[in-house]
């Protein structure tokens, strides 16, 4: 049995946000073979659950880049949140430079009222939006703060954001989005936790991703698969580069290697696991 962590946007989903019939077929076959498929995304839970239902997934899932883990069998999710206090230096800086930002909590998005017309696309999502004038109006702990901007600007901004929110973890999760989460949260840590929960050894884990918020998840598992539409950094740090998300790269890999009935695919997976064990034993592997 393998535990398979899969990102959504840019990975499992096509560029228009849909799942192909071929991918759905492979997901069903993988589940039928007894493997655990874990969706690990930066999305809000309310944006993730409809996709889980569409795919017929019934195992745990991870949202907000690891800050939210839902085991399905338990009523309450496992969350890693932070108080708005940790953003008190950063927010004035962002406002002065006219960056927009969104606060994600378990039940809704919080958005400054003055940003509403600039982020109108959020109003079409199935997530309640609560408009506020000040961070002091927040009534829930923050699971993720997203800064919205142009890719070139966010690249330059990243170091400054990190210096003003040193207690938190900052990374770019999409070309035009930078996320801020609790330091105890990450996709890699969530996959490690779920491996223990399902009693699946680390050597039997696979992960798929396409961006910087997937780096630690792909580094943690022995078989980290980058999409061909991923940045070069992610490709270079992965075990394998599959086809793009628009070419059903996840389904292609699962069929070619995990569901391979002739044995060649299983040999490849086993060799990846052996290489990762060797790296870990020599102190060169990434440990979450």
Secondary structure, 3 states (H helix, E strand, C coil): CCEEEECHHHHHCCCCCCCCHHHHHHHHHHHHCCCEEEEECCCCHHHHHHHHHHHCCCCCEEEHHHCEEECCCCCCCEECCECHHHHHHHHHHHHHCCCEEEEECCCEEEEEHHHCCCCHHHHHCCCEEEEECCHHHCCCCECEEEEECCHHHHHHHHHHHHHHCCCEEEEEEECCEEEEEECCCCHHHHHHHHHHHHCCCHHHEEEEECCHHHHHHHHHCCEEEECCCCCHHHHHCCCEECCCHHHCHHHHHHHHHHCCCCCHHHHHHHHHHHHHHHHHHCCCCCCC
